[in-house]
Amino acid sequence: MPIFALQTQFAMSSVTLNIPDEFELDGKEVSMIVATSLYEKGKLSLGQAAELAGLTKRIFAELLERYKVSIFNYPASDLSSDVKNA
């Protein structure tokens, strides 16, 4: 069972995951899954998510499509408000 630790340049907490071998996930894949999920939920900026995944912003942005995450991380509530104010 592989064990992964995610590390970044910003203040961090350590998380250890025990992932069964049959899931066939490596550390990079787990980092990308976590980073895309946190980006999609608005918890991380594009730059922070890219750093968490160990990628440049450009490469991270290009890979978001594979995870079905839009690069335009803009809450619908903000869009509605912006349209009313236009």
C-alpha positions in Angstrom: 0.0 0.0 0.0 1.7 3.3 -1.1 1.8 6.1 1.4 1.9 9.7 0.1 2.7 13.0 1.7 1.7 16.3 0.0 4.0 19.2 0.6 3.9 22.8 -0.7 5.7 26.1 -0.2 2.9 27.7 1.8 2.0 26.9 5.5 0.9 23.3 5.5 -0.5 20.4 7.3 0.7 16.9 6.7 -1.7 14.3 5.5 -0.9 10.6 5.1 -3.1 8.4 2.9 -2.9 4.7 2.7 -4.2 3.8 -0.8 -4.7 0.2 -1.7 -2.5 -0.9 -4.6 -5.5 -1.9 -6.7 -6.4 1.8 -7.2 -3.2 2.2 -9.1 -2.7 5.8 -8.1 0.8 7.4 -7.7 1.6 10.4 -5.6 1.4 12.9 -8.6 -2.1 11.6 -9.4 -3.3 12.0 -5.8 -1.8 15.5 -5.6 -3.6 16.5 -8.8 -7.0 15.0 -7.6 -6.7 16.9 -4.3 -5.5 20.2 -6.0 -8.3 20.1 -8.6 -10.9 19.4 -6.0 -9.8 22.2 -3.8 -9.5 24.6 -6.8 -13.0 23.7 -7.9 -14.4 24.3 -4.5 -12.7 27.7 -4.3 -10.5 26.8 -1.4 -7.3 27.4 -3.5 -6.4 29.8 -6.2 -5.1 28.5 -9.5 -1.5 29.3 -8.4 -1.9 27.6 -5.0 -3.5 24.5 -6.6 -0.8 24.3 -9.2 1.8 24.5 -6.4 0.1 21.8 -4.5 0.1 19.6 -7.6 3.8 20.4 -8.2 3.1 22.0 -11.5 3.3 25.3 -13.2 0.1 27.4 -13.4 0.0 26.9 -17.2 0.3 23.1 -17.1 -2.1 22.8 -14.2 -4.7 24.9 -16.1 -4.2 22.7 -19.2 -4.8 19.5 -17.1 -8.0 20.8 -15.5 -10.0 19.6 -18.5 -8.9 16.0 -17.8 -10.5 16.2 -14.4 -13.7 17.9 -15.8 -12.9 21.1 -13.8 -13.4 24.5 -15.5 -10.6 27.0 -15.4 -13.2 29.6 -14.9 -13.8 29.1 -11.2 -16.4 31.7 -10.8 -19.4 31.1 -8.4 -22.8 31.4 -10.0 -23.9 33.7 -7.2 -21.2 36.2 -8.2 -22.1 35.9 -11.9 -25.7 36.7 -11.1 -24.8 39.7 -9.0 -22.4 41.0 -11.7 -25.2 40.7 -14.4 -27.5 42.7 -12.2 -24.9 45.4 -11.7 -24.0 45.6 -15.4 
